[in-house]
Amino acid sequence: MKEEIGDVYDAMLREDFEGPVPDGGFCDRVMDQLPARRRPIN
């Protein structure tokens, strides 16, 4: 049941999605604060 509801929401969002939502640079600021990716240990 939950999956069906999720599918309905996904379909509605895809129909009405016009592109990225302006966030005033928030995402860029957050990404700048994150540490560099670590290399996996093999």
N, CA, C and O of each residue as an XYZ file, in Angstrom:
168
protein
N       0.827     -1.197      0.000
C       0.000      0.000      0.000
C       0.870      1.259      0.000
O       0.631      2.184     -0.777
N       1.876      1.290      0.872
C       2.730      2.474      0.942
C       3.443      2.705     -0.382
O       3.619      3.845     -0.810
N       3.848      1.625     -1.023
C       4.554      1.756     -2.305
C       3.646      2.370     -3.360
O       4.092      3.187     -4.165
N       2.365      1.978     -3.359
C       1.420      2.531     -4.322
C       1.248      4.034     -4.114
O       1.190      4.800     -5.076
N       1.168      4.449     -2.841
C       1.016      5.873     -2.538
C       2.265      6.620     -2.995
O       2.172      7.707     -3.567
N       3.445      6.028     -2.739
C       4.701      6.642     -3.170
C       4.743      6.793     -4.677
O       5.232      7.802     -5.187
N       4.239      5.804     -5.396
C       4.208      5.870     -6.862
C       3.319      7.016     -7.332
O       3.649      7.705     -8.298
N       2.202      7.220     -6.658
C       1.288      8.311     -7.011
C       1.986      9.651     -6.790
O       1.925     10.534     -7.646
N       2.651      9.803     -5.638
C       3.371     11.046     -5.356
C       4.480     11.277     -6.381
O       4.648     12.390     -6.879
N       5.229     10.232     -6.692
C       6.298     10.361     -7.690
C       5.744     10.838     -9.024
O       6.314     11.728     -9.654
N       4.640     10.250     -9.453
C       4.039     10.631    -10.730
C       3.599     12.092    -10.713
O       3.816     12.812    -11.687
N       2.980     12.537     -9.614
C       2.527     13.925     -9.525
C       3.714     14.887     -9.550
O       3.675     15.916    -10.225
N       4.759     14.547     -8.815
C       5.928     15.422     -8.793
C       6.590     15.503    -10.164
O       7.033     16.574    -10.578
N       6.658     14.390    -10.862
C       7.283     14.389    -12.190
C       6.468     15.213    -13.189
O       7.036     15.862    -14.067
N       5.140     15.189    -13.058
C       4.286     15.966    -13.958
C       4.483     17.461    -13.772
O       4.534     18.212    -14.745
N       4.594     17.892    -12.519
C       4.619     19.318    -12.206
C       6.007     19.889    -11.993
O       6.144     21.086    -11.739
N       7.030     19.072    -12.091
C       8.396     19.533    -11.816
C       8.890     20.418    -12.948
O       8.920     20.005    -14.107
N       9.279     21.639    -12.601
C       9.742     22.591    -13.613
C      11.253     22.789    -13.580
O      11.787     23.592    -14.345
N      11.933     22.082    -12.721
C      13.377     22.205    -12.641
C      13.830     22.494    -11.224
O      13.034     22.416    -10.287
N      15.090     22.825    -11.060
C      15.623     23.075     -9.720
C      14.896     24.214     -9.009
O      14.462     25.184     -9.630
N      14.779     24.069     -7.714
C      14.150     25.096     -6.890
C      15.245     26.034     -6.389
O      16.224     25.566     -5.807
N      15.108     27.338     -6.596
C      16.121     28.260     -6.114
C      16.242     28.182     -4.586
O      15.239     28.197     -3.873
N      17.475     28.100     -4.102
C      17.672     27.998     -2.662
C      18.626     29.062     -2.130
O      19.117     28.957     -1.006
N      18.884     30.077     -2.936
C      19.739     31.166     -2.487
C      21.173     30.738     -2.219
O      21.875     31.370     -1.429
N      21.611     29.668     -2.874
C      22.981     29.201     -2.699
C      23.181     28.272     -1.515
O      24.316     27.913     -1.201
N      22.097     27.875     -0.849
C      22.197     27.010      0.326
C      22.938     25.712      0.024
O      23.872     25.353      0.742
N      22.536     25.007     -1.024
C      23.174     23.723     -1.357
C      24.663     23.904     -1.646
O      25.484     23.089     -1.224
N      25.004     24.954     -2.352
C      26.416     25.203     -2.649
C      27.211     25.442     -1.370
O      28.332     24.950     -1.234
N      26.640     26.190     -0.439
C      27.337     26.453      0.833
C      27.516     25.173      1.633
O      28.571     24.951      2.227
N      26.490     24.331      1.650
C      26.589     23.060      2.372
C      27.661     22.181      1.734
O      28.494     21.609      2.437
N      27.642     22.071      0.412
C      28.618     21.232     -0.279
C      30.043     21.724     -0.040
O      30.968     20.917      0.056
N      30.227     23.041      0.056
C      31.555     23.597      0.325
C      32.058     23.234      1.721
O      33.267     23.180      1.945
N      31.148     22.984      2.658
C      31.528     22.666      4.037
C      31.804     21.186      4.268
O      32.413     20.822      5.274
N      31.371     20.338      3.360
C      31.561     18.896      3.543
C      33.025     18.514      3.334
O      33.710     19.095      2.492
N      33.498     17.535      4.105
C      34.885     17.089      3.901
C      35.013     16.358      2.567
O      34.028     15.866      2.015
N      36.232     16.297      2.064
C      36.480     15.576      0.806
C      36.135     14.102      0.990
O      36.193     13.567      2.097
N      35.778     13.467     -0.106
C      35.471     12.037     -0.042
C      36.720     11.250      0.328
O      37.830     11.554     -0.109
N      36.503     10.243      1.138
C      37.607      9.364      1.511
C      37.744      8.282      0.458
O      36.757      7.835     -0.127
N      38.969      7.872      0.226
C      39.192      6.758     -0.690
C      38.897      5.457      0.034
O      39.275      5.308      1.196
N      38.238      4.520     -0.611
C      37.918      3.237      0.060
C      39.201      2.470      0.382
O      40.178      2.509     -0.365
N      39.166      1.782      1.502
C      40.306      0.953      1.909
C      40.105     -0.417      1.291
O      39.075     -1.058      1.499
N      41.076     -0.855      0.545
C      40.982     -2.171     -0.102
C      41.717     -3.216      0.672
O      41.741     -4.380      0.270
